[in-house]
Amino acid sequence: MSTRRILPFALACLAWASCQTDAPKPATLTEEQLEAREDSLEYAEARAKQAKITAFVVPDAETGAVHSPHADDDAADDMAIWVNAADAEKSLIIGTNKTGGVVVFDLQGAEKAFYPTGRINNIDVMYGFGLGKQQVDLVGCTNRSDQSIDLFQLNPTNGTLSDIAAGTLKIDTNLVKDVYGFLFYHSKKPYLFVSGKNGTVQQFEMPNTRQ
């Protein structure tokens, strides 16, 4: 290869290397920012697929936006339905706010209460749990703020939630990395399950104290 061909090639390489050196490095994103970006990409992908569907299911009602420090946060996440056995029209939607707590809505989507307990992710309902001399309905959820479980008693009269945990119900973070999923289960005994972002599931037996 002649010198005439080598020299321009070498100069081009030096110019490219200079551009790479001088270019500003992208800012390092926090875990929450990376998660928000991932959620946004998944949401955009879902909307693109939904746009191809010609038939749509139209809701009778829709909840309002949940409390969030930033208007564009994907804060509304999981939900559970509590069915009022005495009056189905007074059943409740109990949802999670990933940036702030638990939100209670009526069936028309109007917010009834907000409990700022932390970065709540997944939620579930258990009916007829034995607590002392009574049977109560429970609401349970995972709290990412302190890697714990929140447990509430639901008052069927007014739909309010009362924290019934004796203390902070911590998750074993050596097993479950960043607690996410949550559900109740009842066989011969009541249990709850939690899962982490690493795919590990931890099972807890719940003490049924009904006398």
FITORVEX-598206 format. One record per residue: residue in three letters; x, y, z of N, C-alpha, C in turn; residue number from 1. Coordinates in nm, 2 decimals. Example, Ala and Ser with C-alpha at 12.3 -4.5 7.8 and 13.67 -1.06 7.14 Angstrom:
<atoms>
> rest, n.u, n.v, n.w, ca.u, ca.v, ca.w, c.u, c.v, c.w, nr
> ALA, 1.32, -0.57, 0.78, 1.23, -0.45, 0.78, 1.32, -0.33, 0.78, 1
> SER, 1.28, -0.22, 0.71, 1.37, -0.11, 0.71, 1.29, 0.00, 0.79, 2
</atoms>
This chain:
<atoms>
> rest, n.u, n.v, n.w, ca.u, ca.v, ca.w, c.u, c.v, c.w, nr
> MET, 0.09, -0.12, 0.00, 0.00, 0.00, 0.00, 0.09, 0.12, 0.00, 1
> SER, 0.05, 0.22, -0.08, 0.14, 0.34, -0.09, 0.12, 0.43, 0.03, 2
> THR, 0.22, 0.52, 0.05, 0.22, 0.62, 0.16, 0.10, 0.71, 0.14, 3
> ARG, 0.06, 0.74, 0.02, -0.05, 0.84, -0.01, -0.18, 0.78, 0.05, 4
> ARG, -0.20, 0.64, 0.04, -0.32, 0.58, 0.09, -0.32, 0.57, 0.24, 5
> ILE, -0.20, 0.54, 0.30, -0.19, 0.52, 0.44, -0.21, 0.65, 0.52, 6
> LEU, -0.16, 0.76, 0.47, -0.16, 0.89, 0.55, -0.31, 0.94, 0.57, 7
> PRO, -0.39, 0.94, 0.47, -0.53, 0.99, 0.49, -0.61, 0.89, 0.59, 8
> PHE, -0.58, 0.76, 0.57, -0.65, 0.67, 0.66, -0.61, 0.69, 0.80, 9
> ALA, -0.48, 0.71, 0.83, -0.43, 0.74, 0.96, -0.48, 0.87, 1.02, 10
> LEU, -0.49, 0.97, 0.94, -0.55, 1.10, 0.99, -0.70, 1.08, 1.02, 11
> ALA, -0.77, 1.00, 0.94, -0.91, 0.98, 0.97, -0.93, 0.90, 1.10, 12
> CYS, -0.84, 0.81, 1.13, -0.85, 0.73, 1.26, -0.82, 0.82, 1.37, 13
> LEU, -0.72, 0.91, 1.36, -0.69, 1.01, 1.47, -0.81, 1.10, 1.49, 14
> ALA, -0.87, 1.15, 1.39, -0.98, 1.24, 1.40, -1.10, 1.17, 1.47, 15
> TRP, -1.12, 1.04, 1.44, -1.23, 0.96, 1.50, -1.20, 0.94, 1.65, 16
> ALA, -1.07, 0.91, 1.68, -1.03, 0.89, 1.82, -1.05, 1.02, 1.90, 17
> SER, -1.02, 1.13, 1.84, -1.03, 1.26, 1.91, -1.17, 1.29, 1.94, 18
> CYS, -1.26, 1.26, 1.84, -1.40, 1.28, 1.87, -1.45, 1.20, 1.98, 19
> GLN, -1.41, 1.07, 1.99, -1.45, 0.98, 2.09, -1.40, 1.03, 2.23, 20
> THR, -1.28, 1.08, 2.23, -1.22, 1.13, 2.36, -1.29, 1.25, 2.41, 21
> ASP, -1.33, 1.35, 2.31, -1.38, 1.47, 2.35, -1.53, 1.46, 2.38, 22
> ALA, -1.60, 1.36, 2.34, -1.74, 1.35, 2.35, -1.78, 1.33, 2.50, 23
> PRO, -1.87, 1.40, 2.55, -1.91, 1.39, 2.70, -1.97, 1.25, 2.73, 24
> LYS, -1.93, 1.20, 2.84, -1.98, 1.07, 2.88, -2.12, 1.08, 2.93, 25
> PRO, -2.21, 0.98, 2.89, -2.35, 0.99, 2.94, -2.36, 0.98, 3.09, 26
> ALA, -2.45, 1.05, 3.15, -2.47, 1.05, 3.29, -2.51, 0.91, 3.34, 27
> THR, -2.46, 0.87, 3.46, -2.50, 0.75, 3.52, -2.64, 0.76, 3.58, 28
> LEU, -2.73, 0.67, 3.53, -2.87, 0.67, 3.58, -2.88, 0.59, 3.71, 29
> THR, -2.97, 0.64, 3.80, -2.99, 0.56, 3.92, -3.08, 0.44, 3.89, 30
> GLU, -3.09, 0.35, 3.99, -3.18, 0.23, 3.97, -3.32, 0.27, 3.94, 31
> GLU, -3.37, 0.37, 4.01, -3.51, 0.42, 3.99, -3.53, 0.48, 3.85, 32
> GLN, -3.43, 0.55, 3.80, -3.44, 0.61, 3.66, -3.43, 0.50, 3.56, 33
> LEU, -3.34, 0.40, 3.58, -3.34, 0.29, 3.49, -3.47, 0.21, 3.48, 34
> GLU, -3.53, 0.19, 3.60, -3.66, 0.12, 3.61, -3.77, 0.20, 3.54, 35
> ALA, -3.77, 0.33, 3.56, -3.87, 0.42, 3.50, -3.85, 0.41, 3.34, 36
> ARG, -3.72, 0.41, 3.30, -3.70, 0.40, 3.15, -3.75, 0.27, 3.10, 37
> GLU, -3.72, 0.16, 3.17, -3.77, 0.03, 3.13, -3.92, 0.02, 3.12, 38
> ASP, -3.99, 0.08, 3.22, -4.13, 0.08, 3.23, -4.19, 0.16, 3.11, 39
> SER, -4.12, 0.28, 3.08, -4.17, 0.36, 2.97, -4.16, 0.29, 2.83, 40
> LEU, -4.05, 0.22, 2.82, -4.03, 0.14, 2.69, -4.13, 0.03, 2.68, 41
> GLU, -4.16, -0.04, 2.79, -4.26, -0.14, 2.78, -4.40, -0.08, 2.76, 42
> TYR, -4.42, 0.03, 2.82, -4.55, 0.10, 2.80, -4.57, 0.14, 2.65, 43
> ALA, -4.46, 0.20, 2.59, -4.47, 0.24, 2.45, -4.49, 0.12, 2.36, 44
> GLU, -4.42, 0.01, 2.39, -4.43, -0.12, 2.31, -4.58, -0.17, 2.32, 45
> ALA, -4.64, -0.17, 2.44, -4.77, -0.21, 2.46, -4.87, -0.12, 2.39, 46
> ARG, -4.85, 0.01, 2.39, -4.94, 0.10, 2.32, -4.93, 0.08, 2.17, 47
> ALA, -4.81, 0.05, 2.12, -4.79, 0.02, 1.97, -4.87, -0.11, 1.93, 48
> LYS, -4.86, -0.21, 2.02, -4.94, -0.33, 1.99, -5.09, -0.31, 2.00, 49
> GLN, -5.13, -0.23, 2.10, -5.27, -0.20, 2.12, -5.33, -0.13, 2.00, 50
> ALA, -5.25, -0.04, 1.94, -5.29, 0.04, 1.83, -5.33, -0.05, 1.71, 51
> LYS, -5.28, -0.17, 1.71, -5.31, -0.27, 1.60, -5.44, -0.34, 1.62, 52
> ILE, -5.50, -0.33, 1.74, -5.62, -0.40, 1.77, -5.74, -0.31, 1.73, 53
> THR, -5.84, -0.37, 1.66, -5.95, -0.29, 1.61, -6.07, -0.28, 1.70, 54
> ALA, -6.08, -0.39, 1.79, -6.19, -0.39, 1.89, -6.13, -0.35, 2.02, 55
> PHE, -6.20, -0.27, 2.10, -6.15, -0.22, 2.23, -6.26, -0.25, 2.33, 56
> VAL, -6.21, -0.28, 2.45, -6.29, -0.29, 2.57, -6.30, -0.15, 2.64, 57
> VAL, -6.42, -0.09, 2.65, -6.43, 0.04, 2.71, -6.47, 0.03, 2.85, 58
> PRO, -6.39, 0.09, 2.94, -6.43, 0.09, 3.09, -6.55, 0.17, 3.12, 59
> ASP, -6.62, 0.12, 3.23, -6.73, 0.20, 3.28, -6.68, 0.32, 3.36, 60
> ALA, -6.56, 0.30, 3.42, -6.51, 0.41, 3.50, -6.35, 0.39, 3.50, 61
> GLU, -6.29, 0.50, 3.54, -6.14, 0.50, 3.55, -6.09, 0.58, 3.67, 62
> THR, -5.99, 0.53, 3.73, -5.94, 0.60, 3.85, -5.86, 0.72, 3.80, 63
> GLY, -5.84, 0.82, 3.89, -5.76, 0.93, 3.86, -5.61, 0.90, 3.88, 64
> ALA, -5.52, 0.99, 3.84, -5.38, 0.97, 3.86, -5.34, 0.96, 4.01, 65
> VAL, -5.25, 0.88, 4.04, -5.21, 0.86, 4.18, -5.10, 0.97, 4.21, 66
> HIS, -5.09, 1.00, 4.34, -4.99, 1.10, 4.39, -4.85, 1.06, 4.35, 67
> SER, -4.77, 1.16, 4.29, -4.64, 1.13, 4.25, -4.56, 1.26, 4.25, 68
> PRO, -4.43, 1.25, 4.28, -4.35, 1.37, 4.28, -4.33, 1.43, 4.14, 69
> HIS, -4.34, 1.35, 4.04, -4.33, 1.39, 3.90, -4.45, 1.35, 3.82, 70
> ALA, -4.50, 1.44, 3.74, -4.63, 1.41, 3.67, -4.61, 1.29, 3.57, 71
> ASP, -4.49, 1.27, 3.52, -4.48, 1.16, 3.42, -4.43, 1.03, 3.48, 72
> ASP, -4.43, 1.02, 3.61, -4.39, 0.89, 3.67, -4.49, 0.78, 3.65, 73
> ASP, -4.44, 0.66, 3.63, -4.53, 0.55, 3.62, -4.55, 0.49, 3.76, 74
> ALA, -4.64, 0.56, 3.84, -4.65, 0.53, 3.98, -4.76, 0.43, 4.01, 75
> ALA, -4.87, 0.44, 3.94, -4.98, 0.34, 3.96, -4.94, 0.20, 3.92, 76
> ASP, -4.95, 0.10, 4.00, -4.90, -0.03, 3.97, -5.00, -0.14, 3.99, 77
> ASP, -4.99, -0.21, 4.09, -5.07, -0.33, 4.11, -5.21, -0.29, 4.18, 78
> MET, -5.30, -0.38, 4.18, -5.43, -0.35, 4.25, -5.50, -0.49, 4.29, 79
> ALA, -5.59, -0.47, 4.39, -5.67, -0.59, 4.43, -5.81, -0.54, 4.45, 80
> ILE, -5.91, -0.62, 4.43, -6.05, -0.59, 4.45, -6.10, -0.65, 4.58, 81
> TRP, -6.15, -0.57, 4.67, -6.21, -0.62, 4.79, -6.36, -0.61, 4.77, 82
> VAL, -6.43, -0.73, 4.78, -6.57, -0.74, 4.75, -6.64, -0.73, 4.88, 83
> ASN, -6.73, -0.64, 4.89, -6.82, -0.62, 5.01, -6.93, -0.72, 5.00, 84
> ALA, -6.93, -0.82, 5.09, -7.03, -0.92, 5.08, -7.17, -0.87, 5.11, 85
> ALA, -7.18, -0.77, 5.19, -7.31, -0.72, 5.23, -7.37, -0.63, 5.12, 86
> ASP, -7.29, -0.56, 5.05, -7.33, -0.47, 4.94, -7.22, -0.46, 4.84, 87
> ALA, -7.24, -0.53, 4.73, -7.14, -0.54, 4.63, -7.10, -0.40, 4.57, 88
> GLU, -7.20, -0.31, 4.56, -7.18, -0.18, 4.51, -7.08, -0.10, 4.59, 89
> LYS, -7.06, -0.14, 4.72, -6.96, -0.07, 4.80, -6.83, -0.14, 4.81, 90
> SER, -6.80, -0.23, 4.71, -6.67, -0.29, 4.70, -6.57, -0.19, 4.67, 91
> LEU, -6.44, -0.22, 4.69, -6.33, -0.13, 4.68, -6.22, -0.18, 4.59, 92
> ILE, -6.15, -0.08, 4.52, -6.03, -0.11, 4.45, -5.92, -0.06, 4.53, 93
> ILE, -5.82, -0.15, 4.57, -5.71, -0.11, 4.65, -5.59, -0.12, 4.57, 94
> GLY, -5.53, -0.01, 4.54, -5.41, 0.00, 4.45, -5.28, 0.04, 4.51, 95
> THR, -5.17, 0.02, 4.44, -5.04, 0.05, 4.50, -4.99, 0.17, 4.42, 96
> ASN, -4.92, 0.26, 4.49, -4.85, 0.37, 4.43, -4.70, 0.34, 4.45, 97
> LYS, -4.63, 0.31, 4.35, -4.49, 0.27, 4.36, -4.40, 0.38, 4.42, 98
> THR, -4.44, 0.50, 4.42, -4.36, 0.61, 4.48, -4.41, 0.66, 4.62, 99
> GLY, -4.52, 0.60, 4.67, -4.57, 0.66, 4.79, -4.66, 0.58, 4.89, 100
> GLY, -4.73, 0.48, 4.84, -4.82, 0.42, 4.94, -4.93, 0.34, 4.88, 101
> VAL, -5.04, 0.33, 4.96, -5.16, 0.25, 4.92, -5.27, 0.35, 4.89, 102
> VAL, -5.35, 0.32, 4.78, -5.46, 0.41, 4.75, -5.59, 0.33, 4.74, 103
> VAL, -5.70, 0.38, 4.80, -5.82, 0.31, 4.80, -5.92, 0.39, 4.72, 104
> PHE, -5.99, 0.32, 4.62, -6.08, 0.39, 4.53, -6.22, 0.31, 4.55, 105
> ASP, -6.33, 0.39, 4.52, -6.46, 0.32, 4.51, -6.47, 0.26, 4.36, 106
> LEU, -6.58, 0.20, 4.33, -6.60, 0.14, 4.20, -6.62, 0.24, 4.09, 107
> GLN, -6.64, 0.36, 4.12, -6.65, 0.47, 4.02, -6.52, 0.53, 3.99, 108
> GLY, -6.41, 0.49, 4.07, -6.28, 0.54, 4.04, -6.24, 0.66, 4.13, 109
> ALA, -6.33, 0.70, 4.22, -6.30, 0.81, 4.30, -6.21, 0.77, 4.42, 110
> GLU, -6.11, 0.85, 4.45, -6.02, 0.82, 4.56, -6.09, 0.84, 4.69, 111
> LYS, -6.08, 0.74, 4.78, -6.14, 0.75, 4.91, -6.04, 0.77, 5.02, 112
> ALA, -5.92, 0.72, 5.00, -5.81, 0.73, 5.10, -5.68, 0.70, 5.04, 113
> PHE, -5.57, 0.77, 5.10, -5.44, 0.74, 5.06, -5.35, 0.73, 5.18, 114
> TYR, -5.27, 0.62, 5.18, -5.19, 0.58, 5.30, -5.04, 0.59, 5.26, 115
> PRO, -4.97, 0.70, 5.29, -4.83, 0.72, 5.25, -4.73, 0.63, 5.33, 116
> THR, -4.73, 0.50, 5.30, -4.65, 0.41, 5.38, -4.52, 0.38, 5.32, 117
> GLY, -4.49, 0.42, 5.19, -4.37, 0.39, 5.13, -4.38, 0.35, 4.98, 118
> ARG, -4.28, 0.29, 4.93, -4.28, 0.25, 4.79, -4.34, 0.11, 4.77, 119
> ILE, -4.48, 0.11, 4.77, -4.55, -0.01, 4.77, -4.56, -0.07, 4.62, 120
> ASN, -4.54, -0.20, 4.61, -4.53, -0.26, 4.48, -4.65, -0.35, 4.45, 121
> ASN, -4.66, -0.46, 4.51, -4.78, -0.56, 4.48, -4.86, -0.57, 4.60, 122
> ILE, -4.99, -0.61, 4.58, -5.09, -0.61, 4.69, -5.19, -0.72, 4.67, 123
> ASP, -5.25, -0.77, 4.78, -5.35, -0.87, 4.78, -5.45, -0.86, 4.90, 124
> VAL, -5.56, -0.93, 4.89, -5.66, -0.93, 4.99, -5.69, -1.07, 5.04, 125
> MET, -5.71, -1.09, 5.17, -5.75, -1.21, 5.23, -5.87, -1.19, 5.32, 126
> TYR, -5.97, -1.28, 5.30, -6.10, -1.27, 5.37, -6.10, -1.36, 5.49, 127
> GLY, -6.17, -1.32, 5.60, -6.19, -1.41, 5.71, -6.07, -1.46, 5.78, 128
> PHE, -5.97, -1.37, 5.80, -5.85, -1.41, 5.88, -5.88, -1.40, 6.03, 129
> GLY, -5.85, -1.50, 6.10, -5.87, -1.51, 6.25, -5.78, -1.42, 6.32, 130
> LEU, -5.84, -1.31, 6.38, -5.76, -1.22, 6.46, -5.83, -1.20, 6.60, 131
> GLY, -5.77, -1.26, 6.70, -5.83, -1.26, 6.83, -5.96, -1.33, 6.83, 132
> LYS, -6.07, -1.27, 6.87, -6.20, -1.34, 6.87, -6.29, -1.30, 6.75, 133
> GLN, -6.23, -1.24, 6.65, -6.31, -1.20, 6.53, -6.24, -1.25, 6.40, 134
> GLN, -6.32, -1.25, 6.30, -6.26, -1.27, 6.16, -6.26, -1.14, 6.09, 135
> VAL, -6.15, -1.11, 6.03, -6.13, -0.98, 5.96, -6.08, -1.00, 5.82, 136
> ASP, -6.09, -0.90, 5.74, -6.03, -0.90, 5.60, -5.90, -0.83, 5.61, 137
> LEU, -5.80, -0.89, 5.54, -5.67, -0.83, 5.54, -5.63, -0.77, 5.41, 138
> VAL, -5.55, -0.67, 5.41, -5.48, -0.62, 5.29, -5.33, -0.63, 5.32, 139
> GLY, -5.26, -0.69, 5.23, -5.11, -0.70, 5.25, -5.04, -0.66, 5.12, 140
> CYS, -4.92, -0.61, 5.14, -4.84, -0.56, 5.03, -4.69, -0.55, 5.06, 141
> THR, -4.61, -0.55, 4.95, -4.47, -0.54, 4.97, -4.43, -0.39, 4.97, 142
> ASN, -4.33, -0.36, 5.06, -4.29, -0.22, 5.07, -4.14, -0.21, 5.04, 143
> ARG, -4.10, -0.15, 4.93, -3.96, -0.15, 4.88, -3.88, -0.04, 4.96, 144
> SER, -3.95, 0.05, 5.03, -3.87, 0.15, 5.10, -3.78, 0.09, 5.21, 145
> ASP, -3.83, -0.01, 5.28, -3.75, -0.07, 5.38, -3.75, -0.23, 5.37, 146
> GLN, -3.78, -0.28, 5.25, -3.78, -0.42, 5.22, -3.86, -0.50, 5.33, 147
> SER, -3.99, -0.47, 5.33, -4.08, -0.53, 5.43, -4.21, -0.56, 5.37, 148
> ILE, -4.30, -0.61, 5.46, -4.44, -0.64, 5.43, -4.53, -0.55, 5.51, 149
> ASP, -4.63, -0.49, 5.45, -4.73, -0.41, 5.53, -4.85, -0.49, 5.54, 150
> LEU, -4.91, -0.50, 5.65, -5.04, -0.57, 5.68, -5.14, -0.47, 5.74, 151
> PHE, -5.26, -0.47, 5.68, -5.37, -0.38, 5.72, -5.50, -0.46, 5.74, 152
> GLN, -5.58, -0.42, 5.84, -5.71, -0.47, 5.86, -5.81, -0.37, 5.79, 153
> LEU, -5.90, -0.43, 5.71, -5.99, -0.34, 5.63, -6.12, -0.34, 5.71, 154
> ASN, -6.17, -0.22, 5.74, -6.29, -0.19, 5.81, -6.41, -0.20, 5.70, 155
> PRO, -6.49, -0.30, 5.71, -6.60, -0.31, 5.60, -6.70, -0.20, 5.61, 156
> THR, -6.71, -0.13, 5.72, -6.81, -0.03, 5.74, -6.78, 0.10, 5.66, 157
> ASN, -6.65, 0.14, 5.67, -6.62, 0.26, 5.60, -6.50, 0.25, 5.50, 158
> GLY, -6.45, 0.12, 5.49, -6.34, 0.10, 5.39, -6.20, 0.15, 5.43, 159
> THR, -6.18, 0.19, 5.55, -6.05, 0.24, 5.60, -5.96, 0.12, 5.63, 160
> LEU, -5.83, 0.15, 5.63, -5.73, 0.05, 5.65, -5.66, 0.08, 5.79, 161
> SER, -5.63, -0.02, 5.87, -5.56, 0.00, 5.99, -5.44, -0.09, 6.00, 162
> ASP, -5.32, -0.04, 6.03, -5.20, -0.12, 6.03, -5.21, -0.21, 6.15, 163
> ILE, -5.20, -0.34, 6.13, -5.21, -0.44, 6.24, -5.08, -0.51, 6.27, 164
> ALA, -4.97, -0.48, 6.20, -4.84, -0.54, 6.23, -4.79, -0.50, 6.36, 165
> ALA, -4.74, -0.60, 6.44, -4.68, -0.56, 6.57, -4.55, -0.48, 6.56, 166
> GLY, -4.48, -0.50, 6.44, -4.36, -0.42, 6.42, -4.33, -0.43, 6.27, 167
> THR, -4.21, -0.39, 6.23, -4.17, -0.40, 6.09, -4.15, -0.54, 6.05, 168
> LEU, -4.22, -0.59, 5.95, -4.21, -0.73, 5.90, -4.10, -0.73, 5.79, 169
> LYS, -3.98, -0.75, 5.83, -3.87, -0.74, 5.73, -3.86, -0.87, 5.65, 170
> ILE, -3.81, -0.85, 5.52, -3.78, -0.96, 5.43, -3.63, -0.99, 5.45, 171
> ASP, -3.60, -1.12, 5.43, -3.46, -1.16, 5.43, -3.40, -1.12, 5.30, 172
> THR, -3.33, -1.01, 5.30, -3.27, -0.96, 5.17, -3.15, -1.04, 5.13, 173
> ASN, -3.10, -1.13, 5.21, -3.00, -1.23, 5.16, -3.06, -1.33, 5.06, 174
> LEU, -3.19, -1.35, 5.07, -3.26, -1.44, 4.98, -3.34, -1.37, 4.87, 175
> VAL, -3.42, -1.27, 4.91, -3.50, -1.19, 4.82, -3.44, -1.06, 4.80, 176
> LYS, -3.39, -1.04, 4.68, -3.33, -0.91, 4.64, -3.43, -0.81, 4.58, 177
> ASP, -3.45, -0.71, 4.66, -3.55, -0.60, 4.62, -3.69, -0.66, 4.61, 178
> VAL, -3.76, -0.66, 4.72, -3.89, -0.73, 4.72, -3.99, -0.66, 4.62, 179
> TYR, -4.07, -0.75, 4.56, -4.16, -0.71, 4.45, -4.30, -0.77, 4.47, 180
> GLY, -4.31, -0.90, 4.43, -4.44, -0.96, 4.43, -4.50, -0.99, 4.56, 181
> PHE, -4.63, -1.01, 4.57, -4.70, -1.04, 4.70, -4.83, -1.11, 4.67, 182
> LEU, -4.86, -1.21, 4.75, -4.99, -1.27, 4.75, -5.02, -1.35, 4.88, 183
> PHE, -5.15, -1.36, 4.91, -5.20, -1.44, 5.02, -5.23, -1.58, 4.96, 184
> TYR, -5.23, -1.68, 5.05, -5.28, -1.81, 5.01, -5.33, -1.88, 5.14, 185
> HIS, -5.44, -1.96, 5.12, -5.49, -2.03, 5.23, -5.52, -2.18, 5.19, 186
> SER, -5.46, -2.27, 5.27, -5.49, -2.41, 5.25, -5.55, -2.45, 5.39, 187
> LYS, -5.48, -2.53, 5.46, -5.52, -2.56, 5.60, -5.48, -2.45, 5.69, 188
> LYS, -5.38, -2.37, 5.65, -5.33, -2.26, 5.73, -5.32, -2.14, 5.63, 189
> PRO, -5.32, -2.02, 5.68, -5.30, -1.90, 5.60, -5.15, -1.87, 5.58, 190
> TYR, -5.11, -1.84, 5.46, -4.98, -1.81, 5.42, -4.97, -1.68, 5.34, 191
> LEU, -4.85, -1.63, 5.33, -4.83, -1.52, 5.24, -4.69, -1.55, 5.17, 192
> PHE, -4.68, -1.50, 5.04, -4.56, -1.52, 4.96, -4.51, -1.39, 4.91, 193
> VAL, -4.38, -1.37, 4.91, -4.32, -1.25, 4.85, -4.22, -1.30, 4.75, 194
> SER, -4.19, -1.22, 4.65, -4.09, -1.25, 4.55, -4.00, -1.13, 4.53, 195
> GLY, -3.88, -1.15, 4.48, -3.79, -1.04, 4.46, -3.75, -1.03, 4.31, 196
> LYS, -3.68, -0.92, 4.27, -3.64, -0.90, 4.14, -3.54, -1.01, 4.09, 197
> ASN, -3.48, -1.08, 4.18, -3.39, -1.19, 4.14, -3.47, -1.32, 4.12, 198
> GLY, -3.60, -1.32, 4.13, -3.68, -1.44, 4.10, -3.70, -1.53, 4.22, 199
> THR, -3.64, -1.50, 4.34, -3.66, -1.58, 4.46, -3.79, -1.55, 4.53, 200
> VAL, -3.85, -1.66, 4.57, -3.98, -1.65, 4.64, -3.96, -1.70, 4.79, 201
> GLN, -4.02, -1.62, 4.88, -4.01, -1.65, 5.02, -4.15, -1.67, 5.08, 202
> GLN, -4.18, -1.78, 5.15, -4.31, -1.81, 5.20, -4.31, -1.79, 5.36, 203
> PHE, -4.42, -1.74, 5.41, -4.44, -1.71, 5.55, -4.57, -1.78, 5.59, 204
> GLU, -4.57, -1.85, 5.71, -4.70, -1.89, 5.76, -4.75, -1.78, 5.85, 205
> MET, -4.88, -1.76, 5.84, -4.94, -1.65, 5.92, -5.01, -1.71, 6.04, 206
> PRO, -4.98, -1.66, 6.16, -5.04, -1.71, 6.28, -5.19, -1.68, 6.29, 207
> ASN, -5.28, -1.78, 6.28, -5.42, -1.76, 6.29, -5.46, -1.76, 6.43, 208
> THR, -5.49, -1.64, 6.49, -5.51, -1.62, 6.63, -5.65, -1.63, 6.68, 209
> ARG, -5.74, -1.67, 6.58, -5.88, -1.67, 6.62, -5.91, -1.78, 6.73, 210
> GLN, -5.98, -1.74, 6.84, -6.00, -1.83, 6.95, -6.14, -1.89, 6.95, 211
</atoms>
